[in-house]
Amino acid sequence: MTAMTPGSNIPLSTARVAVDVAAPVRLDVSGLLLTADGKVRSDDDFIFFNQPTGPGVVHRSGGGSAPDAIVVDTSAVPAGIEKIVITASPDAAGQTFQGIEPTATVRNADDGSALATFTPPQLGSETALVIVEIYLRNGAWKVRAVGQGYANGLAGIATDFGVSVDEPAAAAAPTPAPAAPAAPSAPPVADPRVTAQAPPAAPQAPPAPPAAAGKINLDKGRVSLQKNQTVSLVKGGRPLLSQVKMGLGWEPAFRGKDIDLDASVIAYDGNRKHLDSCYFGKLSILNGSVKHSGDNLTGEGAGDDEVITVDLGRIPPEATGLVFTVNSFSGQKFSEVAKAYCRLLDAATGEELVRFDLTGAEPQTGVMMAKLIKQFSGEWEMTAMGDFAKSRTVRGMVKPAAQAL
């Protein structure tokens, strides 16, 4: 395996190669097919998560357990295409590559063996990179390490290579990143989307409050969320793709009479279509990947009152949103409830990962506690909600929960 430096190149020893790009944060990885003039023929030559296939080039999702990759079959690349550039940008809007330098690994797509790696050095204000390129020279295909940075995101790269973007062209003009110390970058523009694209495959979770290093993750251990905050289920740069448990608990207010609350989870697809609901009357959904512990009729006693186990790795691909709700079947209002909370635990170890305490109450009979949203990269994010609704059963929560995705 060759460790490449900026500008170096090696011949490809196989017709089919995969270039995966890894970093400590989630990345959007894309590929562009370019002609001799360095431009795409049309927006169809921009290959990314929402348009994953093109002539001889495929976007391959890592499913959260591996980096996303661009797979190139040089024998299937159409005549007139002389270069495929592989780009990467942090998924979090405006985040730069400073301190999170990515590594591109060029692999034999058939057996997965590594052919070369490249880590661009000394990155600063760049918010997008052309990291490597696969190009045709004298009838042979080669790969070159590039590392060219842009300070205005993937939109700058796309516009530079002739892709139409949703923003006005003037706002997306390419701006190579300055050398350190970096001048303040232009305000980030939205990531480009192909003009006639399909709807996104998954809903986006609301952004977390601004933080120096993007969204909250699990690197520092247990996370206590406030309403509308989001945590990425990533630890040490790797997604937490394993079984988790959502524990929901409550106590009667002021040690009053028993209160019968019901915890449920509602599953949706990427278009907010209701797929199924897991509750005390249906303890298993989505091929057994989501299971309910059973009904608690009082709320008395220490610990979680009801637990929903979720096997994130086994959830069918069409299920991209899970909303966890609690309802008062007996009709008592949440103003009569004390210490309502939800917490996410590692099912294997019992370790508490995320906790959200419901600090406010309204005289309603239903509350949406939290949601788990699957991102385009395959990773899951949890957002604290705490939004109330008038419903005594999970059936009445389906519509408001869909609107909250």
C-alpha positions in Angstrom: 0.0 0.0 0.0 1.3 3.5 -1.0 1.0 6.5 1.4 0.5 9.3 -1.0 1.5 13.0 -0.7 -0.2 16.0 -2.4 0.3 15.8 -6.2 1.6 12.2 -6.2 0.1 9.6 -8.5 0.1 5.9 -9.0 -1.3 3.6 -11.7 -4.4 1.6 -10.9 -3.8 -2.1 -10.9 -7.5 -3.0 -11.1 -10.4 -1.8 -13.2 -12.7 -1.4 -10.2 -11.7 0.8 -7.3 -13.4 2.2 -4.3 -12.4 5.4 -2.6 -13.6 5.7 1.0 -13.1 8.9 3.0 -13.0 8.7 6.8 -12.8 11.4 9.5 -13.8 11.9 13.1 -17.1 13.5 12.0 -19.7 12.5 9.5 -18.8 13.4 5.9 -20.7 13.9 2.7 -18.7 12.1 0.0 -19.3 12.7 -3.7 -17.9 12.0 -7.1 -18.0 14.1 -10.3 -17.4 12.8 -13.8 -15.5 15.4 -15.8 -14.7 15.8 -19.5 -11.5 17.2 -21.0 -12.6 20.7 -20.2 -12.9 19.9 -16.5 -16.7 20.1 -16.4 -19.6 17.7 -16.0 -21.8 17.0 -19.0 -24.9 17.5 -17.0 -26.1 17.3 -13.4 -26.4 13.6 -13.9 -22.6 13.4 -13.6 -22.7 14.5 -9.9 -22.9 11.3 -7.8 -23.8 11.7 -4.1 -26.1 10.2 -1.5 -29.3 11.5 -3.1 -28.2 10.5 -6.6 -26.1 7.4 -5.9 -25.6 6.0 -9.4 -24.1 7.2 -12.6 -22.3 5.8 -15.6 -19.4 3.7 -14.1 -19.6 5.5 -10.8 -21.6 4.6 -7.6 -22.0 6.2 -4.2 -21.8 3.5 -1.6 -23.1 4.2 1.9 -21.1 2.7 4.7 -24.4 2.2 6.6 -22.9 3.9 9.7 -20.4 1.1 10.3 -17.9 2.2 7.6 -17.0 5.3 5.7 -19.0 6.3 2.6 -17.2 5.6 -0.6 -17.3 6.3 -4.3 -16.8 3.2 -6.4 -15.5 3.6 -9.9 -15.5 0.9 -12.6 -13.1 2.4 -15.1 -14.2 -0.2 -17.8 -17.7 1.3 -17.6 -16.8 5.0 -17.6 -18.3 6.4 -20.9 -16.1 7.8 -23.7 -15.3 11.4 -23.2 -15.0 11.2 -19.4 -11.4 11.7 -18.5 -11.5 12.3 -14.8 -13.5 11.4 -11.7 -12.9 13.7 -8.8 -13.8 12.5 -5.3 -14.9 15.2 -2.9 -15.7 15.4 0.8 -17.3 17.9 3.2 -18.4 17.8 6.8 -22.1 17.2 7.1 -22.5 19.9 9.8 -23.2 23.2 8.2 -20.2 25.6 8.3 -17.8 23.1 10.0 -14.2 23.3 8.7 -11.7 20.5 8.4 -9.4 22.0 10.9 -8.4 19.3 13.4 -10.5 16.7 11.6 -8.3 15.9 8.6 -9.9 13.1 6.5 -8.1 10.1 5.1 -9.0 8.7 1.7 -8.2 5.0 1.1 -8.2 3.7 -2.5 -9.1 0.0 -2.5 -9.6 -2.8 -4.9 -13.4 -2.8 -5.1 -13.5 -6.6 -5.6 -11.5 -7.8 -2.6 -11.3 -4.7 -0.4 -7.5 -4.6 -0.3 -6.0 -1.2 0.2 -3.9 0.2 -2.7 -3.1 3.7 -1.4 -4.0 6.2 1.3 -3.9 10.0 1.4 -4.4 12.5 4.3 -4.2 16.1 3.2 -1.9 18.0 5.6 -2.4 21.3 7.4 -6.1 22.0 6.8 -7.7 25.1 8.2 -10.8 27.0 7.0 -11.6 24.5 4.3 -15.3 23.3 4.4 -14.9 21.0 1.3 -12.1 19.2 -0.4 -11.3 17.6 -3.7 -9.4 14.9 -2.0 -8.3 12.6 -4.9 -8.9 12.2 -8.6 -9.0 9.1 -10.8 -7.9 10.2 -14.3 -7.1 8.7 -17.7 -3.6 9.3 -19.2 -2.3 7.8 -22.4 -5.0 5.1 -22.2 -4.3 4.1 -18.6 -6.1 5.0 -15.5 -4.3 6.5 -12.5 -5.1 8.0 -9.1 -3.7 11.3 -7.9 -3.7 12.8 -4.4 -5.1 16.4 -4.6 -6.2 17.9 -1.3 -7.6 21.2 -2.9 -9.7 23.0 -0.3 -12.7 25.3 -0.7 -14.0 27.7 2.0 -17.6 27.8 0.7 -18.5 24.2 1.0 -19.5 21.6 -1.5 -21.5 24.1 -3.4 -18.3 25.9 -4.4 -16.8 22.6 -5.8 -20.0 21.7 -7.6 -20.3 25.1 -9.3 -16.6 25.0 -10.2 -17.2 21.8 -12.1 -20.5 23.0 -13.8 -23.2 21.4 -11.6 -26.4 23.4 -11.1 -27.1 24.2 -7.5 -30.2 25.5 -5.7 -28.5 28.7 -4.6 -27.8 31.6 -7.0 -24.6 31.1 -8.9 -23.1 34.3 -7.3 -23.5 32.8 -3.9 -21.9 29.6 -4.8 -18.8 30.9 -6.7 -15.8 28.8 -5.9 -13.5 30.3 -3.3 -10.3 28.4 -2.6 -9.5 28.3 1.1 -6.8 30.8 2.2 -3.6 29.6 3.8 -3.4 29.8 7.6 -4.0 31.9 9.4 -7.3 31.7 7.7 -9.4 34.8 7.0 -13.1 34.5 8.0 -14.8 32.3 5.4 -17.8 33.3 3.5 -21.2 32.4 5.1 -21.9 28.7 4.3 -24.2 28.0 1.5 -26.6 25.0 1.3 -25.2 21.8 -0.1 -25.9 21.5 -3.8 -28.7 19.2 -4.9 -29.2 17.9 -8.4 -31.9 20.0 -10.2 -34.4 17.2 -10.6 -33.7 15.1 -7.5 -36.0 12.8 -5.6 -37.1 13.7 -2.1 -34.5 13.1 0.6 -34.3 9.5 1.8 -34.5 10.5 5.4 -35.7 13.5 7.4 -33.1 15.7 8.9 -33.1 16.1 12.7 -33.3 19.7 14.0 -29.8 21.1 14.6 -28.3 21.2 18.0 -27.5 24.5 19.5 -24.2 25.9 18.2 -21.1 24.2 19.5 -17.4 24.6 18.7 -17.1 21.1 17.3 -20.5 20.7 15.7 -23.2 18.5 17.1 -22.9 16.8 20.5 -21.6 13.3 20.4 -20.8 10.6 23.0 -17.1 11.1 23.2 -17.2 12.7 26.7 -19.6 10.1 28.1 -23.2 10.5 29.2 -25.0 13.5 27.7 -27.8 15.4 29.4 -30.1 17.0 26.8 -32.2 20.0 26.9 -35.4 20.4 24.8 -34.6 20.5 21.1 -30.9 19.6 21.5 -29.5 16.8 19.4 -26.8 14.2 20.1 -25.2 12.1 17.4 -24.9 8.5 18.5 -21.2 8.4 17.7 -18.3 7.7 20.1 -14.7 7.9 19.1 -15.6 8.7 15.5 -17.6 5.5 15.1 -21.4 5.1 15.1 -23.1 3.3 17.9 -24.7 0.6 15.7 -25.8 -1.9 18.3 -28.8 -2.5 20.5 -29.9 0.4 22.6 -32.8 0.8 25.1 -35.0 3.8 25.5 -36.1 3.8 29.1 -39.1 6.0 30.0 -40.1 6.8 33.6 -42.4 8.9 35.6 -43.8 9.4 39.1 -47.2 10.6 40.3 -47.0 14.3 41.3 -46.8 14.9 45.0 -47.1 11.2 45.7 -50.7 11.3 44.5 -52.7 8.4 43.2 -51.3 5.9 40.7 -51.1 7.2 37.2 -51.2 4.8 34.2 -49.0 6.2 31.4 -48.1 4.2 28.2 -44.8 4.5 26.4 -44.7 3.9 22.7 -42.5 4.3 19.6 -43.9 5.3 16.2 -41.9 4.4 13.1 -41.8 6.4 9.9 -40.2 6.3 6.5 -38.2 9.1 4.8 -41.4 10.7 3.6 -42.9 10.8 7.1 -45.3 7.9 6.2 -46.4 5.9 9.3 -44.9 2.4 9.1 -46.0 0.9 12.5 -46.3 1.6 16.2 -44.9 -0.4 19.1 -46.8 -0.1 22.4 -48.3 -2.3 25.2 -50.8 -3.8 22.7 -48.1 -4.6 20.1 -44.8 -5.4 21.7 -42.7 -6.0 18.6 -42.5 -4.3 15.2 -40.1 -3.9 12.3 -39.2 -7.6 12.1 -38.4 -7.7 15.8 -35.9 -4.8 15.7 -38.1 -2.8 18.1 -39.5 -4.4 21.2 -41.6 -3.1 24.1 -41.2 -4.3 27.7 -44.9 -4.3 28.5 -47.3 -2.1 30.4 -46.7 -0.4 33.8 -50.0 0.5 35.4 -48.9 2.8 38.2 -45.6 4.6 37.7 -44.5 3.6 41.2 -41.1 2.3 42.0 -37.5 3.2 41.1 -36.0 2.9 37.7 -37.6 2.9 34.2 -41.3 2.3 34.1 -41.3 1.0 30.5 -38.4 0.1 28.2 -38.3 -0.1 24.4 -35.3 -2.0 23.0 -34.1 -0.9 19.6 -31.6 -2.9 17.5 -30.4 0.0 15.3 -28.4 -2.4 13.1 -31.5 -4.5 12.2 -34.0 -1.8 11.6 -35.3 -2.1 8.0 -33.8 0.5 5.6 -37.1 2.1 4.9 -37.5 3.0 8.6 -35.6 6.3 9.1 -37.5 8.0 12.0 -38.6 6.8 15.4 -40.6 9.0 17.7 -40.9 8.0 21.4 -44.2 9.1 23.0 -45.9 8.8 26.4 -49.7 8.9 26.8 -52.1 9.0 29.7 -54.7 6.3 28.8 -56.6 7.1 32.0 -57.0 10.7 31.0 -54.9 12.3 33.8 -52.9 15.3 32.6 -49.1 15.6 32.6 -49.5 18.4 35.2 -50.2 15.5 37.5 -46.9 13.8 36.7 -43.6 14.3 38.3 -40.1 13.4 37.2 -41.0 12.3 33.7 -37.8 11.4 31.7 -36.4 9.3 29.0 -32.9 7.9 28.7 -31.0 6.0 26.1 -28.9 3.1 27.3 -26.4 0.7 25.8 -28.4 -2.6 25.8 -25.2 -4.7 26.2 -23.7 -2.9 29.2 -26.6 -1.0 30.7 -24.6 2.2 30.5 -26.7 5.4 30.3 -25.7 7.3 27.2 -28.3 10.1 26.9 -30.9 11.5 29.3 -33.7 14.0 28.9 -35.7 15.2 31.9 -39.0 16.7 31.1 -38.9 19.9 33.2 -42.1 21.6 32.0 -45.6 20.1 32.1 -48.9 21.0 30.3 -52.4 19.9 31.1 -52.4 17.5 28.1 -52.6 13.7 27.9 -49.8 13.0 25.4 -46.1 14.0 25.0 -43.5 13.4 22.4 -40.4 12.8 24.5 -37.6 12.2 21.9 -36.9 11.1 18.3 -34.2 9.0 16.7 -33.4 10.0 13.1 -31.3 8.0 10.7 -28.9 10.3 8.8 -27.9 9.9 5.1 -24.6 8.4 6.3 -26.4 5.7 8.2 -25.7 7.2 11.6 -28.5 7.8 14.1 -29.2 11.0 16.1 -31.4 11.6 19.1 -33.2 14.8 19.7 -35.0 15.8 22.9 -38.6 17.0 22.1 -40.9 17.5 25.1 -43.8 18.5 22.9 -47.3 17.9 24.2 -50.4 16.8 22.4 -54.0 16.0 23.2 -54.2 12.3 22.9 -54.7 9.4 25.3 -53.4 6.7 22.9 -50.5 6.2 20.5 -52.9 6.3 17.6 -53.6 9.9 18.2 -49.9 10.7 18.2 -49.2 9.4 14.7 -50.0 12.7 13.0 -48.4 15.2 15.4 -45.3 13.0 15.6 -45.0 12.9 11.8 -45.2 16.7 11.7 -42.5 17.0 14.3 -40.0 14.9 12.2 
